[in-house]
Amino acid sequence: MSEELLLITADAEDSMQKGIAHLETELTKIRAGKANPSMLDGISVEYYGSPTPIAQVANISVLDVRTISIQPWEKNMLSPIERAIMQANIGITPQSDGNQIRLFLPPLTEERRKELFKKASGEGEQSKVAIRNIRRDAIEQVKKLQKDGLSEDAAKDAEKEIQDLTDRYIVLVDKHLAAKEKEMMAV
C-alpha cells in the first residue's frame, strides 16, 4: 500500500480512537447507581468572576456507594457550589452542613435506569455516526487518489481496510454500551 493510503488509514484510525475516548468520557458522566466524582465534571461554579470546574475549587470524594462529599477550599464557595449543582439539573439535591456539601444519590428506579440507558444509547449512536463519517471522509480521500492515478485494486484494498477498521470500532462502541447497561441494571 502506498504511503498516502497508509496515512489516510492511520488518520482514520486515530480519529476513530478519539471518538471512542469521547464516548468513554460521556458514559462516565451518566449515572449508573454508584456515586462517582466524574458526575460533577461538566459543572462549573462562578469563582472570582470566571467559571471554574468544581474540582478546582473543592475536594470531591466518595464517602460510600451513594454519597459524594464536596469540601470547598474556601467557605464562601459553599452556596455558589450548591447553586451550580442545582442549576446543572443532575437529579440530586445538595445538602450543606456549613462546612461541606453532601450529595445523597437515591436508588435508581427501573424507569430511571431505562431513561439513563436511553441517554447512553444516544451517546453510543452519536459515536457510531461519527465513526461512519470518518469512514466516508477516508474513502472520499482514497477515491480522490484514484482519480489522480492510483490503481483500482489498491483503492479497493484501501476501502476494504477502512471498512474493516470501521466495523471494529462499531463493535467497540457496542461493547462499551453493553458494559454500561450491565452496570446500570445491576441493583
N, C-alpha and C positions, 0 to 999 in steps of 0.2 A: 504494500500500500504506500502511496506517495506521502511525502512529508505533510503536504497540505491536508490530505484526508485524515492523517493521524492527528493533526492539530484540531480539525473540526470535531472528531470523535472525543478527543481529550477535553475540549472545551465544553462539549455537550455533557459529558460525564461529570465534569466539575460543577456545572450549573445544576444538574440533577441532584448531586450530593448536597448542594446548598438548599435545594428545595426540601430534601429530607430533613436537614438540620432545622429549617424553619418549621416544618411540621412538628418535629420533636419539641421545639420551644413552645409552640402554640398548644400542643397537647398537655404539657406540664401546667399550663395556666388553667386548664379545665379541671374543676374539682372532681375528685374520684372518691370522696368519702373520708379520706385521711387528710389531716392538717399538713400543709406544705407551704413553706415560706414563699415559694415561687408564685403562689396565688396572688401575691401583692406586687409582683414585678411591674405590671403596667400602670400602677397607681403613683401619681406624683403629688407632692404636697408643696404649698407655697412656702419657700424658705428664703427670707430676706429678699423678697421680690422676684425670685425666679423659681420655676417649677423644678423640683428635685425629687428623685425617687425616694420612697420611704426608707429603703435600705441604707440610704446615705445620711439620714438624719436620726436613725434609731437602730437599736439592736433588735433583730427579729429572731425569735426562737420558738421551737415547738415544745410545749410542755408535756402533752400527751397526744394520743391519736386524734383527738377532736379539739385541741386548744392551741392557739398561737398567741404568743406573748410579744408585745411591742414595747420596748423600753426606750423612750426618746432620750437623746443625749442632753437635751435642754427641756426643762419642764414646760416652758411656754409653747412647746411644739405639740403638747397633748391634744388640744382642741383642733388645731389645723389637721393633724393626722386623722382624728376621728371624723372630721368633716370630709376629708378626701376619701376615706373608706366608704362613708355613706353615699357620696356622690358617684363613686365607682360602681355602685349597684351590683356587688358580688354576692348578694344574698345573705350577708352576715352583718349583724348589728354589733358595733364595737362597744365594749363596756370598760369604762375607766374607773380606777380607784384613786386617782390623784397622782400616782407615780408611774403607772404603766397602763397599757391598754390590752385587754384580753379579747380575743375573738373565739367564741364558742361555736363550733360547727355543728349544726343539728344533724341528726342522722338523715341520710337521703331516703326519700320515699321512692317507691318503684316508678312513679310518674316522673319525678325529678331526675332519676337516673336515666330514663329513656330520653328526656329532654336534653340532658347533658350529652348523651351519646349521639343524638342528632347533631348537636353542635360539633362534636368531634368528627362525625362523619362528614359534615360540611367542610371542615378543615382538610380532611383527607381528600375530598373531591377537588378542592382548590389545588392541592398539591398534584393530583393526577393531571388536572388541566394544565398546570404549569409545566409538568414533565412532557406532556404531549406537545405543548407549544415549543419547547426546547427541541423536541424531535423534528417538528415541522421546519423550524429555522435551520437546523443542521442539514436536513435533506434538501432544502432550498439551496444551501451553500454548495452541496455536492452537485446538484443539477446545474448550478452556475458554472462550476468547474468543468462539467461535462460539455457544456456549450463552448467552453474555452479550449476544448481539445482532449479532455480526459476520456479514456476508453469506456465503452458502455459496461463491460464486465467489471472494471474497477469501481464504477459508480454503483452498480447493483450490489457488489460486495460491501461497499461502504454503507449503503442504505440498509442492508440486512444487519450489519453490525450495529448501526444506530437503533434499529428496531429492537434487536436483542437487548441492547442497553436499556431502552425504554421499558421493555417487558420486565426486566429485572427490578427496576426502580418502582414500577407499579406494584409488583408483588411485595416489595419492601414497605410501601405505603399501607397495603392491606395487612401486613404483619403488625405494623405499629397500631393500626386501628383495632385489630383483634386483641392485642395486648391491653390496650386502653379499655376496651369493652369488658374484658375479663376483670380488670382492676375495678371498674365502675360497678359491675354487677355482683362483685363479692360483697356479701353482707357482713 
